[in-house]
């Protein structure tokens, strides 16, 4: 990126930050706060709107509104707010710690968090089930694992299905996990997700790797019909455990 482009990007960041700090603002208000011309501010606002960072709204007027068009203000979108960082991970960890604490610690705490994780996974599974059923009725060429990967991708998991070694089944690979930082503290989230996959696909599945535990991708083995147990390669054999086994003792709650 050239120096000029970096400077433009920096100014747009200042414009967005000013809206974050002061709320929805007109171009004139932004120009006054930032020491820029209104024309320059409008150019940056157009660029930010094109990136989905800000959106234009009519300015709210309390009381009697005079003649003329209402002033236009610019507000941050959810995506724009997200670019400044959020505390959702911290909030989720604190909530799960509270649930564990209310349960009294130890195995009771683990089970309390697991109950929450299972309820969350069940709600997701209901949405995914409809996708699998539709795929089964409309596309015989698409496997249930492929349909599940498609449904997961819609929720931001960047999932794909591919053939497993030795034609023993398929691997469901999730290249992103929106809750990885929380799952690192509370592996019950991974455990409940694996159980949900098993119910959706109607077969025993086995989690081979998870992003939450430092792997590059979450990988779940889905055996082919007739394979009661997966047969991972040598590299995968050490990691081929159920989620409960692979995360035992890792919950700090």
C-alpha positions in Angstrom: 0.0 0.0 0.0 1.4 3.4 -1.0 1.9 6.2 1.5 -1.0 8.1 0.0 -3.3 5.1 0.3 -2.2 4.5 3.9 -2.9 8.1 4.7 -6.4 7.8 3.1 -7.1 4.7 5.1 -5.9 6.3 8.3 -8.2 9.3 7.7 -11.2 7.0 7.1 -10.3 5.2 10.3 -10.5 8.6 12.1 -13.8 9.3 10.5 -15.2 6.0 11.7 -13.7 6.4 15.1 -15.3 9.8 15.5 -18.7 8.3 14.7 -18.0 5.6 17.3 -17.1 8.1 20.0 -19.8 10.7 19.3 -22.7 8.6 17.7 -24.4 9.2 14.4 -23.0 12.4 12.8 -23.5 14.7 9.9 -20.7 15.4 7.4 -20.5 19.0 8.8 -20.1 17.7 12.4 -17.4 15.3 11.3 -15.6 18.0 9.4 -15.6 20.3 12.4 -14.3 17.6 14.8 -11.6 16.3 12.4 -10.5 19.6 10.8 -11.4 18.5 7.3 -13.5 20.0 4.6 -17.0 18.6 4.2 -16.2 17.6 0.7 -13.3 15.5 1.9 -15.4 14.0 4.7 -18.1 13.0 2.2 -15.6 11.2 0.0 -14.4 9.2 3.0 -18.0 8.5 4.0 -18.8 7.2 0.5 -15.8 4.9 0.7 -16.8 3.7 4.2 -20.3 3.1 3.0 -19.1 1.1 0.1 -17.1 -1.1 2.5 -20.2 -1.6 4.7 -18.7 0.3 7.6 -21.2 3.1 7.8 -24.7 3.7 6.6 -26.7 6.9 6.0 -29.8 7.7 8.0 -32.2 10.6 8.5 -31.4 12.6 11.5 -33.9 12.4 14.3 -35.6 15.7 15.1 -37.2 16.1 18.5 -40.1 18.5 18.6 -41.1 20.7 15.6 -39.2 20.1 12.4 -38.7 23.0 10.1 -39.0 23.1 6.4 -36.6 21.4 4.1 -35.1 18.0 3.8 -34.0 16.4 7.1 -30.3 16.3 7.7 -28.5 13.1 6.8 -26.4 11.5 9.5 -23.9 8.6 9.2 -23.9 5.7 11.7 -21.7 2.7 12.1 -23.1 -0.6 10.9 -22.6 -3.8 13.0 -19.6 -4.6 10.8 -18.2 -1.2 11.4 -18.5 -1.6 15.2 -16.9 -5.0 15.0 -13.8 -3.5 13.3 -13.1 -1.7 16.6 -13.2 -4.9 18.6 -15.8 -6.6 20.7 -15.8 -8.3 24.1 -18.2 -11.1 23.2 -15.5 -13.8 24.0 -14.9 -12.4 27.4 -18.6 -12.1 28.1 -19.2 -15.7 27.0 -16.3 -17.0 29.2 -17.6 -15.0 32.2 -21.2 -16.4 31.7 -19.9 -20.0 31.5 -17.7 -19.5 34.6 -20.8 -18.2 36.4 -22.8 -21.3 35.3 -19.9 -23.5 36.5 -19.6 -21.6 39.8 -23.4 -21.9 40.5 -23.0 -25.7 40.1 -20.5 -25.9 42.8 -17.3 -26.8 40.9 -15.8 -30.2 39.9 -17.8 -32.6 37.8 -21.0 -30.8 38.7 -19.6 -27.7 37.1 -18.5 -29.6 34.0 -21.9 -31.1 33.6 -23.7 -27.8 34.0 -21.6 -26.2 31.2 -22.1 -29.3 29.1 -25.9 -29.0 29.5 -25.7 -25.4 28.2 -23.4 -26.5 25.3 -25.8 -29.3 24.4 -28.8 -27.0 24.4 -26.9 -24.5 22.1 -25.8 -27.3 19.8 -29.4 -28.7 19.7 -30.7 -25.4 18.5 -28.1 -25.2 15.8 -28.8 -28.8 14.8 -32.5 -28.1 14.2 -31.5 -25.5 11.5 -29.0 -27.9 10.0 -31.4 -30.8 10.0 -33.7 -28.9 7.6 -30.8 -28.4 5.2 -29.8 -32.1 5.3 -33.4 -33.2 4.7 -33.8 -30.8 1.8 -30.5 -32.0 0.3 -31.6 -35.6 0.6 -34.8 -34.9 -1.3 -33.3 -32.7 -4.0 -29.7 -33.7 -4.6 -28.8 -37.3 -4.5 -25.2 -36.5 -5.5 -24.6 -34.5 -2.3 -23.7 -36.5 0.7 -25.2 -35.6 4.2 -21.7 -34.6 5.3 -21.4 -32.2 2.3 -24.9 -30.7 3.1 -23.8 -30.3 6.8 -20.6 -28.5 5.6 -22.7 -26.2 3.5 -25.0 -25.4 6.5 -22.0 -24.8 8.8 -20.4 -22.4 6.2 -23.5 -20.2 6.3 -22.8 -19.8 10.0 -19.2 -18.8 9.4 -17.4 -22.1 10.0 -15.9 -22.2 6.5 -16.6 -25.9 6.3 -15.9 -28.5 3.6 -16.3 -32.2 3.3 -13.7 -34.4 1.6 -12.9 -38.1 1.2 -11.0 -39.6 4.1 -7.9 -41.8 3.5 -8.4 -45.4 2.4 -12.0 -44.6 1.3 -13.1 -45.2 4.9 -15.5 -42.3 4.9 -15.4 -38.5 4.9 -13.7 -35.8 6.8 -15.7 -32.7 7.8 -13.2 -29.8 8.0 -14.1 -26.5 9.6 -11.5 -23.9 8.7 -12.9 -21.3 11.1 -14.5 -21.5 14.6 -16.4 -18.4 15.8 -16.2 -19.6 19.4 -12.6 -21.0 19.4 -11.4 -18.8 22.2 -14.3 -19.8 24.4 -14.0 -23.5 23.5 -10.4 -23.4 24.5 -11.5 -22.7 28.1 -14.7 -24.8 27.9 -14.2 -27.9 25.7 -17.8 -28.9 26.4 -18.7 -26.8 23.4 -16.7 -29.1 21.1 -18.0 -32.1 22.8 -21.6 -31.1 22.4 -21.0 -30.1 18.7 -19.6 -33.5 18.0 -22.6 -35.2 19.6 -24.9 -33.1 17.4 -23.0 -34.0 14.3 -23.4 -37.7 15.2 -27.1 -37.3 15.6 -27.5 -35.3 12.4 -25.5 -37.8 10.3 -26.9 -40.9 12.0 -23.6 -42.5 12.7 -20.7 -42.4 15.2 -18.3 -39.6 14.4 -14.9 -38.9 15.8 -13.2 -35.5 16.3 -9.6 -35.7 15.2 -8.5 -32.1 15.7 -9.9 -28.8 16.9 -8.8 -25.1 16.4 -9.5 -24.6 20.1 -6.7 -26.9 21.0 -4.2 -25.3 18.6 -4.8 -27.3 15.4 -5.2 -25.5 12.1 -8.6 -26.9 11.4 -11.4 -28.7 13.2 -11.6 -32.1 11.6 -14.3 -34.7 12.3 -14.2 -38.2 10.8 -17.5 -39.5 9.4 -17.2 -43.3 8.7 -18.7 -44.7 5.5 -21.6 -47.1 5.8 -20.3 -50.5 7.1 -17.4 -48.9 9.0 -18.3 -49.1 12.6 -15.1 -47.5 13.7 -12.8 -45.0 11.8 -9.4 -46.1 10.7 -7.2 -43.0 10.7 -3.7 -42.9 9.4 -0.7 -43.0 11.6 -0.6 -39.3 12.1 -4.2 -39.1 13.0 -4.2 -42.2 15.3 -2.8 -40.3 18.3 -5.4 -37.5 17.8 -8.3 -39.8 17.0 -10.1 -39.6 20.3 -13.6 -38.6 21.2 -13.9 -35.0 22.2 -14.4 -36.1 25.9 -11.1 -38.0 25.9 -9.1 -35.4 24.0 -10.2 -32.5 26.3 -10.2 -34.3 29.6 -8.8 -32.1 32.3 -8.6 -29.0 30.1 -11.5 -27.1 31.6 -10.2 -24.5 34.0 -13.6 -23.7 35.4 
